Amino acid sequence: MCFTQAATTRSVYNIYYSPMRGAELLEHHVAMIALFHMHYNFARIHQTLRVTPAMEAGVSQYVWSIHEIVNLAIPAVALAA
C-alpha cells in the first residue's frame, strides 16, 4: 500500500469510525475497508495513471462499477449468515 492510499484510507476510516455512524462490530469495519479498497483499486480512475490501479497492474481490463463490487460482496455476506 502506497503512502497516498494509506492516507486516504485513514481519512475515510476516521469519517466512518464514529459510534454515531453505526458500525460497532468488527465485521462492519472489515467490510467497509474491503469495499473501500475494491472501489479505490478497481472503480476509481486515478488522475496520474489515467486508469485504475488494477488496470495498470494488469489484474483487470475494465473499470468496475459500484454495482459489480456490491454484487461481488453479496454472496459472501449471504453465505456467512
TADA-V494747 format. One record per residue. N is the residue number from 1. PHI is phi in whole degrees, -180 to 180 (none if undefined). Layout:
N;PHI / N;PHI
This chain:
1;none / 2;-81 / 3;-60 / 4;-66 / 5;-66 / 6;-65 / 7;-66 / 8;-65 / 9;-60 / 10;-62 / 11;-67 / 12;-67 / 13;-62 / 14;-64 / 15;-65 / 16;-91 / 17;-88 / 18;-97 / 19;-59 / 20;-71 / 21;-90 / 22;87 / 23;58 / 24;-77 / 25;-86 / 26;-60 / 27;-61 / 28;-67 / 29;-64 / 30;-63 / 31;-65 / 32;-63 / 33;-66 / 34;-64 / 35;-65 / 36;-61 / 37;-69 / 38;-62 / 39;-64 / 40;-62 / 41;-94 / 42;-114 / 43;-111 / 44;-100 / 45;-81 / 46;-87 / 47;-63 / 48;-76 / 49;-83 / 50;65 / 51;-146 / 52;-80 / 53;-59 / 54;-66 / 55;-68 / 56;-63 / 57;-81 / 58;85 / 59;-82 / 60;-131 / 61;-108 / 62;-148 / 63;-82 / 64;-77 / 65;-94 / 66;-61 / 67;-58 / 68;-65 / 69;-66 / 70;-66 / 71;-63 / 72;-68 / 73;-84 / 74;-63 / 75;-61 / 76;-66 / 77;-69 / 78;-63 / 79;-72 / 80;-74 / 81;-80
